[in-house]
Amino acid sequence: MKKKNLTSLSDFIDEKAGLKGTKKRDKYDKEFEAFKLGVLIQQARQEKGMTQEQLAELAGTNKSYISKLEKDLKDIRFSTLQRIIKDGLGGQLHISIKV
């Protein structure tokens, strides 16, 4: 069986979001990182069987903030992120830098 018109994920992203180093691609990459953070927090919260309201109470914020964060909030204070991870989820935040 012959495979027709298959495109790799990286080629697809290059086509739709532009090549690495372009303004369009930089914007895409930044937004994708924010999206991933929201998904990770949502998954961790759900694994703990917590509601957004319960997480917000433990982290010292409100439910609407947690909801926005899980839905791709673009800007989050580092101190707030630390409270959500440590106080709310009982986890540890690990950060890496790739250059």
Contacts in CASP RR format, 6 or more apart in sequence:
PFRMAT RR
TARGET T0000
AUTHOR 0000-0000-0000
METHOD contacts of the structure
MODEL  1
MKKKNLTSLSDFIDEKAGLKGTKKRDKYDKEFEAFKLGVLIQQARQEKGM
TQEQLAELAGTNKSYISKLEKDLKDIRFSTLQRIIKDGLGGQLHISIKV
7 15 0 8 1.000
13 28 0 8 1.000
14 20 0 8 1.000
14 25 0 8 1.000
17 24 0 8 1.000
17 25 0 8 1.000
17 28 0 8 1.000
17 29 0 8 1.000
18 24 0 8 1.000
18 25 0 8 1.000
18 28 0 8 1.000
19 25 0 8 1.000
20 29 0 8 1.000
31 72 0 8 1.000
31 74 0 8 1.000
34 72 0 8 1.000
34 73 0 8 1.000
34 74 0 8 1.000
35 72 0 8 1.000
37 69 0 8 1.000
37 76 0 8 1.000
37 81 0 8 1.000
38 69 0 8 1.000
38 70 0 8 1.000
38 71 0 8 1.000
38 72 0 8 1.000
38 73 0 8 1.000
39 70 0 8 1.000
41 66 0 8 1.000
41 69 0 8 1.000
41 70 0 8 1.000
41 84 0 8 1.000
41 85 0 8 1.000
41 89 0 8 1.000
42 70 0 8 1.000
44 85 0 8 1.000
44 89 0 8 1.000
44 91 0 8 1.000
45 51 0 8 1.000
45 52 0 8 1.000
45 55 0 8 1.000
45 66 0 8 1.000
45 70 0 8 1.000
45 89 0 8 1.000
48 89 0 8 1.000
50 89 0 8 1.000
51 63 0 8 1.000
52 63 0 8 1.000
52 66 0 8 1.000
52 67 0 8 1.000
52 70 0 8 1.000
53 63 0 8 1.000
53 66 0 8 1.000
55 66 0 8 1.000
55 84 0 8 1.000
55 88 0 8 1.000
55 89 0 8 1.000
56 62 0 8 1.000
56 63 0 8 1.000
56 65 0 8 1.000
56 66 0 8 1.000
58 87 0 8 1.000
58 88 0 8 1.000
59 66 0 8 1.000
59 80 0 8 1.000
59 83 0 8 1.000
59 84 0 8 1.000
59 87 0 8 1.000
59 88 0 8 1.000
60 83 0 8 1.000
60 87 0 8 1.000
61 80 0 8 1.000
61 83 0 8 1.000
61 84 0 8 1.000
65 73 0 8 1.000
65 80 0 8 1.000
66 84 0 8 1.000
69 76 0 8 1.000
69 84 0 8 1.000
81 93 0 8 1.000
82 93 0 8 1.000
85 91 0 8 1.000
85 92 0 8 1.000
85 93 0 8 1.000
86 92 0 8 1.000
86 93 0 8 1.000
END
